[in-house]
Amino acid sequence: MGLPGAGRDRHAALAMPPTRRASATRGVNAPAIGRKALAFVKREGIVLQAARGRVPNLAEFVAGAPIRGSWWGHPKGKAIFDAANFVEDSGDVLVCRLVDGKVTFVHRRLWPALVHLADRFPKGGLDQISEEHTASGRHERRVTPCPRWVPADVAGQAARLSEASAEKQLANWSWLLAYPTGGPARPSRRTRP
């Protein structure tokens, strides 16, 4: 199992820009909501940010019920935003597009197994995604390929895992491992001629 670039230490990986920067507009209860959201991600292991899918999603956890339409317009939209920011900035969650190409949060406890089995996931599914606010106020998307984002301690743990042990840790998400050749290609966004 080759892990080129996996020699980065944890601090170097955490220095990468998080999806959203802390902002002065966050609510007073943001840390409490964020801690509950992070505990939810830790307990579940893999969750979607807001999309519906085969795993729970953070937006509906914070809202306390299914959301119809966009979560931005939901009465708890600000709390959902604060929770997502807290989770993304925690350093214990990988933000990627692992589940059906949707924004996915993966807790650190699963990283070694994911890294060990990285070639069995859809191409680009384990790439770290982030968004940075530029000085001009624009949002700039960043993608850090797996394994460049992988901290050295996680790479070491991944290297020591057996295939069977890694598969066992990801047993609840075995359907993600269904693509032994890297999974299907993502749909093209091109329009028809």
ABEGO torsion letter per residue (X at the ends): XBBBGAABBAAAAAABBBABBBBAABBAAAAAAAAAAAAAAAAAGBBBAABBBABBBAAAAAAGBBBBEBAAABAAAAAAAAAAAAAAAAGABBBBAABGGBBBBBBAAAAAAAAAAAAABBBGAABBBBBBBBAAGBBBBBBBBOAAABBAAAAAAAAABBAAAAAAAAAAAAAAAABAAGEBBBBBABBBX
